[in-house]
Amino acid sequence: MPYSIAILPTALRDLARLPAPEQKRLSRKIDQLAQDPSPPGTRRLHGKREYFRLRSGDYRIIYAVEDDGHRVLVVKVGHRREIYERL
């Protein structure tokens, strides 16, 4: 059963600020999370055990998986240099 994807408004704003090619690549990665919420390369964040990190080049997608509701909640999207500062 595929997961539903929910994106927080702050993550949508972060995504909209990125260059168009990066937006497309990250959007495809987010869409793929519906089929597999733990794709290869996914890691748990150390300080925030409920969050996962997915790499895409120099950008990161921070998300949580709600298995009971079959939902993936995208929390943040951004460059690796600054994404972890505001969690």
DAZI-V698801 format. One record per pair of residues at least 4 apart in sequence whose ideal C-beta (glycine too) atoms are under 8 Angstrom apart, sorted by the first residue. I is the first residue (numbers start at 1). GAP is how many residues later the second one is. D is the distance in whole Angstrom. If there is no record, write none. Layout:
i & gap & d
I & GAP & D
I & GAP & D
This chain:
i & gap & d
1 & 69 & 6
2 & 32 & 5
2 & 33 & 6
2 & 68 & 8
3 & 30 & 7
3 & 31 & 5
3 & 32 & 8
3 & 34 & 5
3 & 62 & 7
3 & 67 & 5
3 & 68 & 6
3 & 69 & 5
4 & 30 & 7
4 & 65 & 8
4 & 66 & 6
4 & 67 & 5
4 & 68 & 7
5 & 25 & 6
5 & 26 & 7
5 & 28 & 6
5 & 29 & 5
5 & 66 & 8
5 & 67 & 5
5 & 69 & 7
6 & 65 & 6
6 & 66 & 7
6 & 67 & 5
6 & 68 & 7
7 & 4 & 5
7 & 5 & 5
7 & 8 & 8
7 & 23 & 7
7 & 66 & 8
7 & 67 & 4
8 & 4 & 7
8 & 65 & 7
8 & 66 & 7
8 & 67 & 6
8 & 68 & 8
9 & 4 & 7
10 & 4 & 6
10 & 65 & 8
10 & 66 & 7
11 & 4 & 6
11 & 63 & 5
11 & 64 & 6
11 & 65 & 5
11 & 66 & 5
12 & 4 & 6
13 & 4 & 7
14 & 4 & 7
14 & 62 & 6
14 & 63 & 5
14 & 64 & 5
15 & 8 & 6
15 & 11 & 6
15 & 12 & 7
15 & 62 & 5
16 & 7 & 7
18 & 4 & 4
18 & 5 & 5
18 & 8 & 7
18 & 41 & 7
18 & 59 & 7
18 & 60 & 8
19 & 4 & 7
20 & 4 & 7
21 & 4 & 6
22 & 4 & 6
22 & 34 & 8
22 & 35 & 7
22 & 37 & 6
23 & 4 & 6
24 & 4 & 7
25 & 4 & 7
25 & 31 & 6
25 & 32 & 7
25 & 34 & 8
26 & 4 & 6
26 & 30 & 6
26 & 33 & 6
26 & 35 & 6
26 & 51 & 6
27 & 4 & 6
28 & 4 & 6
29 & 4 & 7
29 & 25 & 6
29 & 27 & 5
29 & 32 & 6
30 & 31 & 6
30 & 44 & 6
30 & 47 & 8
32 & 4 & 7
32 & 7 & 7
33 & 4 & 5
33 & 6 & 7
33 & 21 & 7
33 & 28 & 8
33 & 30 & 7
33 & 39 & 5
33 & 41 & 8
34 & 38 & 7
37 & 15 & 8
37 & 26 & 8
37 & 28 & 5
37 & 35 & 5
38 & 4 & 5
38 & 14 & 7
38 & 27 & 7
39 & 15 & 7
41 & 13 & 7
41 & 14 & 6
42 & 10 & 5
42 & 11 & 7
42 & 12 & 5
43 & 9 & 7
43 & 10 & 5
44 & 5 & 6
44 & 7 & 7
44 & 8 & 6
44 & 9 & 8
45 & 4 & 7
45 & 6 & 5
45 & 7 & 7
45 & 8 & 6
45 & 17 & 7
45 & 39 & 8
45 & 42 & 7
47 & 40 & 8
48 & 39 & 6
50 & 14 & 5
51 & 11 & 5
51 & 12 & 7
51 & 13 & 6
51 & 24 & 7
51 & 36 & 7
52 & 10 & 7
52 & 11 & 6
52 & 12 & 7
52 & 13 & 7
53 & 7 & 6
53 & 8 & 7
53 & 9 & 6
54 & 6 & 7
54 & 7 & 4
54 & 9 & 7
55 & 4 & 8
55 & 5 & 6
55 & 25 & 8
56 & 4 & 7
56 & 5 & 7
58 & 21 & 6
58 & 22 & 5
58 & 23 & 8
59 & 18 & 7
59 & 19 & 7
59 & 20 & 6
59 & 21 & 7
59 & 24 & 8
60 & 16 & 8
60 & 17 & 7
60 & 18 & 6
60 & 19 & 8
60 & 20 & 5
60 & 23 & 5
61 & 13 & 6
61 & 15 & 8
61 & 16 & 5
62 & 12 & 8
62 & 13 & 5
62 & 14 & 4
62 & 15 & 7
62 & 21 & 6
62 & 25 & 7
63 & 9 & 6
63 & 10 & 6
63 & 11 & 5
63 & 12 & 6
64 & 8 & 8
64 & 9 & 5
64 & 11 & 6
65 & 6 & 8
65 & 7 & 6
65 & 8 & 8
66 & 4 & 7
66 & 5 & 4
66 & 6 & 8
66 & 7 & 6
75 & 12 & 8
76 & 7 & 6
76 & 10 & 7
76 & 11 & 7
77 & 6 & 8
78 & 4 & 6
78 & 5 & 4
79 & 4 & 6
80 & 4 & 8
82 & 4 & 8
83 & 4 & 8
